[in-house]
Amino acid sequence: MDSVLILTILIVLFALVFDFINGFHDTANTIATSVSTRALPPRLAIIFAACANFFGALLFTGVAQTIGKGIIDPLHVENGTTLVLAALLSAIVWNLLTWYFGIPSSSSHALIGSLAGSGIAALGINGINFSGFLSIIEALVFSPIIALALGFIIMTIFSIVFRRFPLSKTNRGFRIVQIFTAALQSFSHGTNDAQKSMGIITLALFASGFLPNMETIPMWVRIACAAAMGLGTSIGGWKIIKTVGGKIMKIRPVNGAAADISSAIIIFGFTNLHLPVSSTHVISSSIMGVGSAERVKGVKWGTAINIVLTWIITLPVTVVLGAIFYELLHLFL
């Protein structure tokens, strides 16, 4: 069998593995608030999230095209299957490490950093599409800041509107609302996060000569990535749920609904701009914004700082990992 074909098959398989890991790694964030407030029992929350992620992943492709063309110039990636495979292995290793330790790091940062690192190792610094790469970095940096501000605003509005309602009645009503906001947030996660593997697979197919261009994402790629993420979601990520759902702040149903709404708005907004964001960062920042609106001291800033530090180190660490994996694969392939 042709070596390029073998590498392309491996890339498709590892991209689906990445999507599966992304499902139980990142999607834990999307249901963390609804589980911690007991709006939904864990198993039902996971089923909701898996279904919503699947349909969200199936219906959008704009972010996939940005990932496929925005970091590495496709015209410079002739026979670049080794490059793509190295990026996937790097991102998978980092995701598994952070999942094992219960750290809500970003799969988006991991994949983008890994792709940049393997791209630099393979093509040199000029192989990076700097205009596209910078726009992606800007989206990753500004989206959590906007999410924090929006979470603060929405929680402030809720506090004013519902200040005369008894706490027990408010909690009961918002537990019902959270069923819908959790589904909305999971759907928005699928519209953005599953696109990244679609873009990687499409880039590999183009680089291998199996696609004439990168303008259209094949339907089988869309279905496979959506199914992998949905299946991964069904496994769950309990360590990360505990961190996001309880260690940032004590979450009540009204807080959870406010955080879910702000997160979904941010993710949908950037999806429509065809820009990838980190759902982990957006959701965590929304929770911090919601907590700050009620009481700044109510946010456990020690945990928040640890999460932010993980955000900061993920990109540079995965750039290095991506380059290392490329050099290792280049020795043997």
NORVEN-V893996 format. One record per backbone hydrogen bond with DSSP energy under -0.5 kcal/mol. CO is the residue of the C=O (numbers start at 1). NH is the residue of the N-H. If there is no record, write none. Layout:
BEGIN
CO & NH
CO & NH
END
This chain:
BEGIN
2 & 6
3 & 7
4 & 8
5 & 9
6 & 10
7 & 11
8 & 12
9 & 13
10 & 14
11 & 15
12 & 16
13 & 17
14 & 18
15 & 19
16 & 20
17 & 21
18 & 22
19 & 23
20 & 24
21 & 25
22 & 26
22 & 27
23 & 27
26 & 29
26 & 30
27 & 31
28 & 32
29 & 32
29 & 33
31 & 35
32 & 36
33 & 37
34 & 39
34 & 40
35 & 38
41 & 45
42 & 46
43 & 47
44 & 48
45 & 49
46 & 50
47 & 51
48 & 52
49 & 53
50 & 54
51 & 55
52 & 56
53 & 57
54 & 58
55 & 59
56 & 60
61 & 65
62 & 66
63 & 67
64 & 68
65 & 69
66 & 70
67 & 71
71 & 129
72 & 74
73 & 76
74 & 77
77 & 80
80 & 84
81 & 85
82 & 86
83 & 87
84 & 88
85 & 89
86 & 90
87 & 91
88 & 92
89 & 93
90 & 94
91 & 95
92 & 96
93 & 97
94 & 98
95 & 99
96 & 100
97 & 101
98 & 103
99 & 102
102 & 104
103 & 105
105 & 107
106 & 110
107 & 111
108 & 112
109 & 113
110 & 114
111 & 115
112 & 116
113 & 117
114 & 118
115 & 119
116 & 120
117 & 121
118 & 122
119 & 123
120 & 124
124 & 127
125 & 128
127 & 73
128 & 130
129 & 133
130 & 134
131 & 135
132 & 136
133 & 137
134 & 138
135 & 139
136 & 140
137 & 141
138 & 142
139 & 143
140 & 144
141 & 145
142 & 146
143 & 147
144 & 148
145 & 149
146 & 150
147 & 151
148 & 152
149 & 153
150 & 154
151 & 155
152 & 156
153 & 157
154 & 158
155 & 159
156 & 160
157 & 161
158 & 162
160 & 163
162 & 165
166 & 170
167 & 171
168 & 172
169 & 173
170 & 174
171 & 175
172 & 176
173 & 177
174 & 178
175 & 179
176 & 179
176 & 180
177 & 180
177 & 181
178 & 182
179 & 183
180 & 184
181 & 185
182 & 186
183 & 187
184 & 188
185 & 189
186 & 190
187 & 191
188 & 192
189 & 192
189 & 193
189 & 194
190 & 194
193 & 196
193 & 197
194 & 198
195 & 199
196 & 200
197 & 201
198 & 202
199 & 203
200 & 204
201 & 205
202 & 206
203 & 207
204 & 208
205 & 210
205 & 211
206 & 209
207 & 79
216 & 218
218 & 221
218 & 222
219 & 223
220 & 224
221 & 225
222 & 226
223 & 227
224 & 228
225 & 229
226 & 230
227 & 231
228 & 232
229 & 233
230 & 234
231 & 235
232 & 235
232 & 236
237 & 241
238 & 242
239 & 243
240 & 244
241 & 245
242 & 246
242 & 247
243 & 247
243 & 248
248 & 300
249 & 251
252 & 256
253 & 257
254 & 258
255 & 259
256 & 260
257 & 261
258 & 262
259 & 263
260 & 264
261 & 265
262 & 266
263 & 267
264 & 268
265 & 269
266 & 270
267 & 271
268 & 272
269 & 273
270 & 275
271 & 274
277 & 279
278 & 282
279 & 283
280 & 284
281 & 285
282 & 286
283 & 287
284 & 288
285 & 289
286 & 290
287 & 291
288 & 292
289 & 293
290 & 294
291 & 295
295 & 298
296 & 299
299 & 301
300 & 303
300 & 304
301 & 305
302 & 306
303 & 307
304 & 308
305 & 309
306 & 310
307 & 311
308 & 312
309 & 313
310 & 314
311 & 315
312 & 316
313 & 317
314 & 318
315 & 319
316 & 320
317 & 321
318 & 322
319 & 323
320 & 324
321 & 325
322 & 326
323 & 327
324 & 328
325 & 329
326 & 330
327 & 331
328 & 332
329 & 332
329 & 333
END
